[in-house]
Amino acid sequence: MTDAKLPGFQERFAEIKGVRMRYFVGGNGPPLVLVHGLGGAASNWTELAPLLARSRRLLVPDLPGHGGSSALAGVSGLEPFADRVAAVAEREDMLPAPVVGHSLGGVVVLRLALRRPDAVQALVLASGAGLSIGNVWGRQLLSIFTAVRPGRVAARYRSLVSRSAVLRRLVFGFVSVADPVALTDAAVEGFLAGQLLHTDVDAAWQALRRDDPREELEAVRCPVLVLWGADDAQLPLDDAFEYTRRLHARLRVIPGCGHLLIGERPEPCRDAIEAFLGDCRLERHHLPV
């Protein structure tokens, strides 16, 4: 895989409100939208997306400033990110749909559900940011990583990273992955490739720091699954419990993985998402008329 693409998916572009959005479409069946996290790209889903595409038609965008999407002219919050995800999905006639957000993408899809409740059938928050950015050390570390962007260096030598247990631990072992050596080569590539393309990750980081969804969570009306890595060192498991309580959500904790659960344990993530969406369909089918 090169250029942070998503193998097996069609690459497409669209001009959306002054931003050139790159996104990928693939699979067959009911629609499903996947939104990556801070400093990520559509290629972050390289392990999970093909599994979900066996039964669903997927839309996987690069957020503005990330991967192959151009940056926003100005950012005051995460609403502009949510609006452009919705616009791309409408362009592909893939709304309404369930939406899955990882990390920063979790807050983006929450914003989408709040702004467009008609468009979002269900939410999956996979280690969703928004309630906290971990402890003070974690916030400072993320600020440094966003400014210095060491991922660019790792991305240039990602083939070496994939072959070296030491480099895997150095790149992924501090706050991201429970067992870096267990990552597949495709997952390593998928998490690193987009780093060379990013144009404005800092705007998303600043928007995330300013965005506090806690006062609005009770307004979310669709079913929600909170999906978390048991060993997430970046966002505390307490956030998962708070999201679950405030959203009256279902909680699934995946053992043996950290913050990058979508690449660490794709099969259990797929199983949890498909079971949740299947139950959502049954609930809608049995609603009184």
C-alpha positions as CSV (number, residue, x, y, z in Angstrom):
1,M,0.0,0.0,0.0
2,T,1.3,3.5,-0.9
3,D,0.1,7.0,-0.5
4,A,-2.1,6.1,2.5
5,K,-4.7,4.4,0.3
6,L,-7.2,1.8,1.3
7,P,-6.6,-1.4,-0.6
8,G,-9.6,-2.8,-2.4
9,F,-11.5,0.4,-2.2
10,Q,-12.2,3.1,-4.9
11,E,-10.4,6.4,-4.3
12,R,-12.5,9.5,-5.0
13,F,-12.3,13.2,-4.6
14,A,-14.9,16.0,-4.1
15,E,-14.8,19.7,-3.6
16,I,-16.8,20.3,-0.4
17,K,-17.2,23.9,0.9
18,G,-13.6,24.9,-0.1
19,V,-12.0,21.6,0.9
20,R,-10.8,19.0,-1.5
21,M,-11.9,15.8,0.3
22,R,-10.4,12.5,-0.5
23,Y,-12.4,9.4,0.4
24,F,-12.7,5.7,-0.3
25,V,-15.8,3.7,-1.2
26,G,-16.1,-0.1,-1.2
27,G,-18.2,-3.1,-0.3
28,N,-21.9,-3.9,-0.8
29,G,-24.9,-3.7,1.4
30,P,-26.3,-1.1,3.7
31,P,-24.1,2.0,4.2
32,L,-21.6,2.5,6.9
33,V,-19.3,5.5,7.5
34,L,-15.9,5.2,9.2
35,V,-14.1,8.3,10.5
36,H,-10.4,8.2,11.6
37,G,-8.7,10.0,14.5
38,L,-6.2,12.8,15.0
39,G,-3.2,12.5,12.8
40,G,-4.7,9.5,11.1
41,A,-6.1,8.8,7.6
42,A,-8.6,6.5,5.9
43,S,-5.8,4.0,5.7
44,N,-6.0,3.5,9.5
45,W,-9.0,1.3,8.8
46,T,-6.9,-1.0,6.5
47,E,-7.5,-4.1,8.7
48,L,-11.1,-3.5,9.8
49,A,-12.7,-1.9,6.7
50,P,-12.3,-5.0,4.5
51,L,-14.0,-7.1,7.2
52,L,-17.0,-4.7,7.4
53,A,-17.2,-4.4,3.6
54,R,-18.2,-8.0,3.3
55,S,-21.7,-7.0,4.4
56,R,-21.9,-3.2,4.0
57,R,-21.0,-0.4,1.6
58,L,-18.4,1.7,3.3
59,L,-17.5,5.3,3.0
60,V,-14.1,6.1,4.5
61,P,-12.9,9.8,4.3
62,D,-9.6,11.5,5.0
63,L,-10.6,14.4,7.4
64,P,-9.7,17.9,6.3
65,G,-5.9,18.5,6.8
66,H,-5.3,14.8,7.0
67,G,-4.1,12.3,4.3
68,G,-5.2,13.4,0.9
69,S,-7.7,16.0,2.0
70,S,-6.8,19.7,1.9
71,A,-7.0,21.8,5.0
72,L,-9.8,24.0,6.3
73,A,-9.4,27.8,5.9
74,G,-10.2,28.3,9.6
75,V,-11.4,26.2,12.4
76,S,-13.4,27.2,15.5
77,G,-14.5,23.7,16.5
78,L,-15.1,20.2,15.1
79,E,-18.4,21.1,13.4
80,P,-16.7,21.9,10.0
81,F,-15.2,18.4,10.1
82,A,-18.5,16.8,10.8
83,D,-20.2,18.9,8.1
84,R,-17.8,17.8,5.4
85,V,-18.1,14.1,6.3
86,A,-21.9,14.5,6.0
87,A,-21.6,16.3,2.7
88,V,-19.3,13.6,1.2
89,A,-21.8,10.9,2.4
90,E,-24.7,12.8,0.8
91,R,-22.8,13.1,-2.4
92,E,-22.5,9.3,-2.4
93,D,-26.1,8.8,-1.4
94,M,-25.0,7.0,1.8
95,L,-27.2,8.8,4.3
96,P,-28.8,8.0,6.6
97,A,-26.3,5.5,7.9
98,P,-24.6,4.3,11.0
99,V,-21.2,6.0,11.7
100,V,-18.1,4.8,13.4
101,G,-15.6,7.2,14.8
102,H,-12.1,6.4,16.2
103,S,-10.5,8.7,18.8
104,L,-10.9,12.3,17.4
105,G,-13.3,10.7,14.9
106,G,-15.6,9.8,17.9
107,V,-16.2,13.5,18.6
108,V,-16.6,14.3,14.9
109,V,-19.4,11.7,14.6
110,L,-21.0,12.9,17.8
111,R,-21.1,16.3,16.3
112,L,-22.6,14.9,13.2
113,A,-25.3,13.1,15.2
114,L,-26.1,16.3,17.1
115,R,-26.2,18.5,14.0
116,R,-27.9,15.9,11.7
117,P,-30.0,13.5,13.8
118,D,-31.9,12.6,10.6
119,A,-28.6,11.4,9.0
120,V,-27.2,9.2,11.7
121,Q,-28.9,5.9,12.4
122,A,-26.4,4.7,15.1
123,L,-23.1,5.7,16.6
124,V,-20.0,3.6,17.4
125,L,-17.4,5.4,19.5
126,A,-14.1,3.5,19.2
127,S,-11.9,4.9,22.0
128,G,-13.7,8.1,21.4
129,A,-12.0,11.4,22.5
130,G,-13.8,14.3,23.8
131,L,-14.4,13.7,27.5
132,S,-10.7,14.0,28.4
133,I,-7.4,13.8,26.7
134,G,-6.1,11.5,29.4
135,N,-3.9,12.9,32.2
136,V,-1.8,16.1,32.1
137,W,1.3,14.1,30.8
138,G,-0.8,12.6,28.0
139,R,-2.1,16.1,26.9
140,Q,1.4,17.5,26.9
141,L,2.8,14.5,25.0
142,L,0.1,14.8,22.4
143,S,0.8,18.5,22.0
144,I,4.4,17.8,21.4
145,F,3.7,15.0,19.0
146,T,1.3,17.2,17.1
147,A,3.9,20.0,16.8
148,V,7.0,17.9,16.1
149,R,5.2,15.2,14.2
150,P,7.7,12.3,14.7
151,G,5.3,10.1,12.8
152,R,6.6,11.7,9.6
153,V,10.0,10.2,10.3
154,A,8.5,6.8,11.2
155,A,6.4,7.0,8.0
156,R,9.5,7.5,5.8
157,Y,11.0,4.3,7.2
158,R,7.8,2.4,7.8
159,S,9.2,-0.7,6.0
160,L,12.0,-0.8,8.5
161,V,9.5,-0.2,11.4
162,S,7.4,-3.2,10.2
163,R,10.5,-5.5,10.2
164,S,11.9,-4.4,13.6
165,A,10.4,-5.3,16.9
166,V,12.5,-2.5,18.6
167,L,11.2,0.1,16.2
168,R,7.6,-1.1,16.5
169,R,7.8,-0.6,20.2
170,L,9.5,2.8,19.9
171,V,6.8,4.0,17.4
172,F,3.7,2.4,18.8
173,G,4.4,1.2,22.3
174,F,4.1,4.3,24.5
175,V,0.5,5.4,24.3
176,S,-1.0,3.6,21.3
177,V,-0.7,-0.2,21.1
178,A,-0.7,-2.9,23.8
179,D,1.5,-5.3,21.7
180,P,3.3,-3.5,18.9
181,V,5.0,-6.7,17.7
182,A,1.6,-8.3,17.1
183,L,0.5,-5.7,14.6
184,T,0.4,-6.9,11.0
185,D,2.6,-5.3,8.5
186,A,-0.5,-3.9,6.8
187,A,-1.6,-2.3,10.0
188,V,1.8,-0.6,10.5
189,E,1.6,0.7,7.0
190,G,-1.9,1.9,7.4
191,F,-1.2,3.8,10.6
192,L,2.0,5.4,9.3
193,A,1.5,6.1,5.6
194,G,-0.8,9.1,6.0
195,Q,1.8,11.0,8.1
196,L,3.6,12.0,5.0
197,L,0.5,13.7,3.5
198,H,-0.9,15.7,6.4
199,T,-1.2,19.4,5.8
200,D,-2.9,20.7,9.0
201,V,-3.2,18.3,11.9
202,D,-2.7,21.1,14.5
203,A,-6.1,22.7,13.6
204,A,-7.9,19.4,14.4
205,W,-5.9,19.2,17.7
206,Q,-6.9,22.7,18.7
207,A,-10.5,22.1,17.8
208,L,-10.5,18.9,19.9
209,R,-9.1,20.8,22.9
210,R,-11.9,23.4,22.6
211,D,-14.7,20.9,22.0
212,D,-16.5,19.6,25.1
213,P,-19.6,17.5,24.2
214,R,-20.5,16.6,27.8
215,E,-23.3,19.1,28.1
216,E,-24.9,17.9,24.9
217,L,-24.7,14.2,25.2
218,E,-28.2,13.8,26.4
219,A,-29.4,15.2,23.1
220,V,-28.1,12.2,21.2
221,R,-31.1,10.1,20.3
222,C,-29.7,7.3,18.2
223,P,-28.4,4.0,19.6
224,V,-24.7,4.1,20.6
225,L,-22.0,1.5,21.1
226,V,-18.9,2.4,23.1
227,L,-16.0,0.3,22.0
228,W,-12.7,0.5,23.9
229,G,-9.4,-1.1,24.2
230,A,-8.9,-2.6,27.7
231,D,-5.2,-1.4,27.8
232,D,-5.8,2.1,26.3
233,A,-3.0,4.2,27.8
234,Q,-4.0,7.3,25.8
235,L,-7.7,7.7,26.8
236,P,-8.7,6.2,30.2
237,L,-11.3,3.5,30.5
238,D,-13.2,5.9,32.8
239,D,-14.1,7.8,29.7
240,A,-15.7,4.7,28.2
241,F,-17.8,4.3,31.4
242,E,-18.8,8.0,31.3
243,Y,-19.8,7.9,27.7
244,T,-21.8,4.7,28.3
245,R,-23.7,6.2,31.2
246,R,-24.4,9.6,29.6
247,L,-25.4,8.2,26.3
248,H,-27.3,5.2,27.7
249,A,-25.1,3.2,25.4
250,R,-23.9,-0.4,25.1
251,L,-20.3,-0.9,26.2
252,R,-17.8,-3.4,24.7
253,V,-14.2,-3.5,26.0
254,I,-11.8,-5.4,23.8
255,P,-9.0,-7.2,25.7
256,G,-5.4,-7.3,24.7
257,C,-5.4,-4.0,22.8
258,G,-4.8,-0.3,23.4
259,H,-5.8,2.9,21.7
260,L,-5.4,1.7,18.1
261,L,-7.9,-1.2,18.6
262,I,-9.2,-0.9,15.1
263,G,-5.9,-2.2,13.8
264,E,-4.8,-4.3,16.8
265,R,-7.9,-6.4,17.1
266,P,-10.0,-6.0,13.9
267,E,-12.0,-9.2,14.2
268,P,-13.4,-8.6,17.7
269,C,-14.1,-5.0,16.6
270,R,-15.9,-6.2,13.5
271,D,-17.9,-8.7,15.6
272,A,-19.0,-6.1,18.1
273,I,-20.0,-3.5,15.4
274,E,-22.0,-6.1,13.4
275,A,-23.8,-7.5,16.5
276,F,-24.7,-3.9,17.6
277,L,-25.9,-2.9,14.2
278,G,-27.9,-6.1,13.9
279,D,-29.6,-5.4,17.2
280,C,-30.4,-1.9,16.1
281,R,-32.2,-3.3,13.0
282,L,-34.2,-5.6,15.2
283,E,-35.2,-2.8,17.6
284,R,-36.4,-0.6,14.7
285,H,-38.2,-3.5,13.2
286,H,-40.2,-4.1,16.4
287,L,-41.0,-0.4,17.1
288,P,-44.8,0.1,17.4
289,V,-46.6,1.7,14.5
